[in-house]
Amino acid sequence: MEGIDRLARALRPQYARFLAHREGEILLTGHSHQAWPDVGREGQLEAWDDAARSVDGKWGRVFGEILPELQGQLATRLGTLRGADLALAPNTHELVYRLLSCFPAEAKVLTTDSEFHSLDRQLRRSEEAGLQVRRVSVEGPEAPFVDRFLRELELFQPHLVALSQVFFTNARVVEPLLEILSRAEERGVPVLVDTYHSFCALELNADAWPGCVFATGGGYKYAQLGEGVCFLLLPADATSFRPRHTGWMADFAGLAGPRGPIRYGEGGYRFFGATFDPTPWYRAVHVLRWMDRQGLDPAALREASLLRTGRLIQGFDELGLAKRGLALVTPRADAARGAFVAFRHSEASALQAALRERGVHTDARHDLLRLGPAPYTTSGELDAALRTVSELL
């Protein structure tokens, strides 16, 4: 447990503004909304000051300095050298919908039954308008997930594949992702990979992913950037994709020229939208610079995560919570486990509410109670949270 607490002791003073409001409480929502380091506030203030100093001229710095630095920082953590191919938006839904708008209304999409609401809701609504969607169950007594998914890829012949690298429900890592991407490449099918639960939680190497791959995600969770910093990494050659859902920034360089046929900008600009609040970008670059200074690269974050999630699973066993009606659904194996731990309970929402009353902040999704530690979480907090769960059970 010393490995857990050494990092937590070093980091906690630098989250003073957030943790000051958590006195006596335990924050286990790291898979959803982590505390922000204090340096993020400096970014907020810098954005305000730039606007006050330059008014509309602030956009010159936003696009000339802040955006390239942010793209570079995000690219490093994604494992790509193509930072300029990153489109940014306030949320992933905007980016995903823009990608869907590149396909016919009746196109076929192959996905899973465990995708996050942003994608799942939009797919369901688009089905009402003619989109054809095939969902492969993540869990099942039949063949392994990868075999069933690849079989549907062969039979359904989709125009687009969309799946998570780590499922938001149970923190399971899709270990055969490369196999899925390779098979899609053989069939000329583009793939959307949702990296929201792997970005800054796993060590990524997006440049090694075969085929035509779009990777989306954001900084709201493990990157500690707060809202408004989401991205879509485009394939190296995305010129054949022409979003119908498009904003004026998608041709930012041609804004001053005459209007004519719809053109798209270079790299990530192709999937940009319209006017937005740049403040989150400022906050993000301040936080990511700070993470570099602290040595909090994906490898270090992964190590910290595995120690903490491993401790939660160990405590689950030691307290005998399986006999008390709580079922562990997150994989025990390190390689298969993301950065949180999920337990199944028939009254997960009631349990989450009761924990909150006791000062333990978690969340629930249907019958799943999710506990998400962060690098500043101590071993004492992990043990106390599990004892509280035991008492409530």
Salt bridges, closest charged atoms under 4 A:
GLU2 OE2 - ARG9 NH2 2.77
GLU25 OE1 - ARG22 NE 3.25
GLU25 OE1 - HIS361 NE2 2.75
GLU42 OE1 - HIS286 ND1 3.90
GLU46 OE2 - ARG61 NH1 2.66
GLU46 OE1 - HIS286 NE2 2.48
ASP50 OD1 - ARG53 NH2 2.49
ASP50 OD2 - ARG61 NH1 2.65
GLU65 OE1 - ARG61 NE 3.03
GLU69 OE2 - ARG289 NE 2.68
ASP85 OD2 - ARG82 NH1 2.72
GLU94 OE2 - ARG98 NH2 2.97
ASP120 OD2 - ARG124 NE 2.85
ASP120 OD1 - ARG135 NE 3.77
GLU127 OE1 - ARG135 NH2 2.78
GLU128 OE1 - ARG125 NH1 3.33
GLU139 OE2 - ARG344 NH2 3.93
GLU152 OE1 - ARG134 NH1 2.62
GLU154 OE1 - ARG187 NH2 2.16
GLU179 OE2 - ARG183 NH2 3.94
GLU186 OE1 - ARG187 NH1 3.44
ASP207 OD1 - ARG82 NE 3.65
ASP251 OD2 - ARG263 NH2 3.55
ASP292 OD1 - ARG77 NH2 2.86
ASP317 OD2 - ARG332 NH1 2.85
GLU318 OE1 - ARG311 NH1 3.61
ASP334 OD1 - ARG337 NH2 3.11
ASP363 OD2 - HIS31 NE2 3.05
ASP363 OD2 - ARG370 NH2 2.94
ASP367 OD2 - ARG344 NE 2.98
GLU381 OE1 - ARG12 NH1 3.31
ASP383 OD1 - ARG311 NE 2.80
GLU391 OE1 - ARG358 NH2 2.37
